[in-house]
Amino acid sequence: MNNLQLQRILNDKLSPELIKDYAPNGLQVEGSKTINKVVTGVTASQALIDKAIELGADAILVHHGYFWKGEPEPIVGMKGRRIRSLIKNDINLYGYHLPLDIHPQLGNNARLAQLLDIDVEGGLEGHAQSVAMHGRLKQALSGAEFAKRIDKALHREPLHIAPENADKMIETVGWCTGGGQDYIQLAADNDLDAFISGEISERTTFVAREQDIHYFSAGHHATERYGIKALGEWLAAEHGLDVTFVDINNPV
């Protein structure tokens, strides 16, 4: 497959033009014109690039790519080493950030809902491009029971901040994978019982305690493994590419 053809296929599937993002979506570093082998992963770290080189990949497809708004522009240091590795080995780098978070079938939020057995009811922000979602459990659970479900599904014990009424049962849930902890306020405003994200800030603790909502910090990496994995599986099934998902461990 041609590298620009792959970008068109990904753009058609994820519609990046519909959402304002913090980094360019699509082909970020150009490599070989012909793509046969693709490596997928959460972040375009040096470790992922090295593994792609080892596997003979023509392309790397990630959720967290390069050229974020506000970052230093010079291609030096760590950034220079990563990009030199890609260019030297003729590897294309594709990155899709928010479009992969919100996709209704392959997105990080959609996949997290599947893993946690949450029925999706809609966007927490009230529109189709919402990066936070809300839904409902089929059966109400205690905070401890829901924490165990998250642990089992993501292979990571979440940090659970209970509200002052720690015995409050959970039926309605909001979530935003990755660094979406501040959507807890919107979840509280909508009277949800719990909110899940990847990270936690100091202020999140007090919002949860004082506004009667359970909060679960389940890991930025852990909550965002599954969208990029699903996208790669879709490419393999629908377009015949050889795709390998590589999970570079990240405790954050």
N, C-alpha and C positions, 0 to 999 in steps of 0.2 A: 504494500500500500504506500502511496505517496504521502510525505509528511504533511503537506498542505491539505490533502484529502482527509487525513485523520483529524486535522483541526476543524474542518467543515463538519465532519460527522459529530464530533464532540460539541461544537457550537449549536448544531441543530438539536441535539439531545438536551443540552443544559440551558440554552437561551441566555447567555451572559449579558446580552444587550439590554435585558429587561431590568437589571438591578445595578445600582451604583455600588462600586466595590473599592477596596483599599489597595488593590494590586491589579495588574493586567491579567485578564483571563484568556487562556489559549496558549499558543506557542510563545514561549518566553526566551528560549535559546535554541537556535536552529542548528541541526546536525544533518545526518544522512538524509538524502531525498527519499530513500526507500526504507520502509519500516516493516520488519517481520516480527521482531521480538520486543515486547513492552514490559517494563517493570513498573508496578504501581506501589505507592507508599504514601504515608500521611505527609511527611515533610521531606523536602529535597536537601537533606543533610549530606555531609561528606560520606557518612557510612552507607547511606542508600545509594549514592553515586558509585562508590567502590563496589558494592554488591552488583549493581547493574553492569558495570564493566566486567566483573567476573562472569556474569551470566551471558555476556555478549549481546546486551540489549541495544537496540537502535533508538529507543525512546524511553523516557521516564515520565510517568503521569502521576501528579501529586495534588493534594489539597492545599498544602502550604508551599508555594513556590517563592519567587524572588520579586524584587523591585517594589517593595511596599512604600506607600506614601509616607514621607517624612524620614525615611532612612537615608543615610549618607549615600550620595550617588557614585563616588569613585569605586571602581572595581579593583579593590586592593584587599590584602589580608585574607580572612576566611572567605569572603565573597569572591575574591579573585581566584583563590585556590579551587573553589567549587566550580566556577565557570570555566577555568582553564581545563579542569578534568573533563567537563562535558565536551568542550570544543576539541581537545586533543583526541578524544575517543569517538568523535563524530556522533554524539548522542543528542537527540532532541529532548528538550524539557518542556512539558505542558503543565500548566497549573490552573486549577479551577477552585476558587475559594467560596464565596457566598452562593454562587449558583449550585454548587454541590451540597451546601448545607440545606438548601430549601427545596431541592427537587422532590416531587411528591412520591416517587417510587424509589429512586436510587440515592436520595439525599441522606445526609447524616441524621437529620431529625427523623425522617421516615424510618430509617433502619433502627434507630434507637427505640422508637415506639414498638416496632416489631419484636425486638429483643426483650422488651420489658412488658409485652402483652398489654399495651395501651391502645385503646380505640381512639384514633385521631378525630377530633371534632372541628379543627380549623386553626387559623393563624391567630396567635395571641394579640398581634397588632391590628387584627381586623381586616387584613388584605392578603392577596395571593402571594405576595413577595415577602411576607413576614418571616423573619429569621428565628422567631420563637413560636412554639406551637402549644396547643392545649388539647387535652383529651380526658378519657375516663377509664378507670380500671373496671374490669368485669366484676370484680368482687373487692370490697373495701379491705384494706390491710392496715395494720399498725405501722408506725414508723420503723420499728425493728424488723418487721416482716418485709417491708419494702426495701430496706437496706440490704437484707439477705438476697432478695431477688436481683438487685443491681449487682451485688458482689458475684453471684452465680453467672449472670449474663455477660458481664464485662471482665471477669477474672481480676477484679480489683475491689477492695473494700472501700466504700465511699465514706467521706466525712459527713456525718449526719448532725445537723443543727436542728434540734426540736424546738417548737414554740413553747411558750410558757405553759400551755396546756399540752404537756408531752404525750398524753393519752389520746389526743385527737386522731381519729381514724382518717385514712387517706382514700378518697374515691376519685376526686378530680385532681389532675396533674398538669402542670405546665413544664416545658423544657426548652432548652437551647443548648446544643452541643458546643464544646469549646469554651470560649471566654465570655459566656453570656450571663454571668451571675447577676448583673444589674437588672435583668428582666424580672427578677424576683419581685420588685415593686409593682410592676404591671400585673404579675400573677396575684399578688396580694390584693390589688385594687379590684381584681375580678373574682375575689373570694374563692380562689383555688386552695385546695388542701395542702398541696406540695409543689415544689419547683426543683428541677434538676438542671445542673449545668456541669461544665468540666472543671471550673476553677472557683475559688472563693476569695473575697476581699474581706478586710477587717470589718467593714460596715455591714456585710451580708449577715453576720451573726445577729446583730441587733434588729435588723429588719425582720428576720425569721422569728426571733423571740417575741418581739413587741407587736407583730402584725399577724400572729396566729397562723403561721404557715411553716410546714416542714421544709428544710432545705437539704439537698444532697449534692455534695461536690464529688463528682465521680471520675474526674481526670480529663484534662483537655485531650490528650492523646487517646485515652481509652474510649471516650465518647465519639471520637472522630475516625476510628479505624474503618468503620463499616461502609461508609459511603464510597470511598475510593476503591475499596475492595469490590463492592457491588458494581461500580462503573467498569472496572476491569473485566469482571465476569460477563457483563453485558457485551463489551467489545469482543470478547472471545466467542461468545455464543452467536452474536448477530453478524459479526464481520470477519470471523475466522482468524483473528490474530492470536499469536502465542503470547499469553499474558501471565505473569507471575507476580503475586502480591508478596511484598517483603515487609515484615513488621519489625521496625527498628525500635527496640524497647525505649520508652520514655516514661519516667515515673510521674511527670507533671500532669 
